[in-house]
Every structure is written in structure tokens, then in C-alpha cells.
């Protein structure tokens, strides 16, 4: 087996790869499939669908769902928990962008045409 740094990344190395079934995801989170469906209804996570139409979740989605579960377990309504997690995620992304711009000296990036 090649060293970890030299082997190519595969689907299981990808945080966005939909590797987990609904049942497995619920088991890993210690929750129910209904809770995962509710997160989808509130647009916190959108699972991909297998060829057979089954929901599949990524590691990133499971981290998001785990954070929502923490809030719900603390007594936060699921709708509010979903909104909080969305706002936390947006804040984290804005902080990453600000840090990148700070490191680059605040130079605006050239626009690329699409």
C-alpha cells in the first residue's frame, strides 16, 4: 500500500461523497431517519439520491446534522436549530474568505468570465 500522501484520493476521502445510507447515518448520529428527513424538509441538508431513489449522506452533511441534533437536544426547536446551523456555516465561510483576503493583502481577485 502506498504512503497516505502519495495515494490518489478516492470517494471515501471526499467529505462530500454520499457514502452513508439514511439508516447508517441515523445510527451514527444516534437519531432517527425521521430526524434526517426533517432536516431535509427545513433545507439544512439535501441528501443525494441513489439510482434506486434512496437518500445518501456525506460526512459533511453528517457533521451539519450532528450540530443540529446538539441544538435540538438542548431544547431548541428544529426550525430554529436549522437556521442557527445555516448562519454558523455562513459565518465560518465569511471568516475563511476574510482570512484569505487578509493573507493576500486585500488585493481584489481578477474576475473571470463564465
Buried (B, 14 or more C-beta within 10 A) or exposed (E): EEEEEEEEEEEEEEEEBBBBBBEEBBEBBEBEBEBBBBBBEBEBBEBEEEEEEEBBBBBBBBBBBBBBBEBBEEEBEBEEBBBBBBEEBEEEEEEEEEEEEEEEEEEEEEEEEE
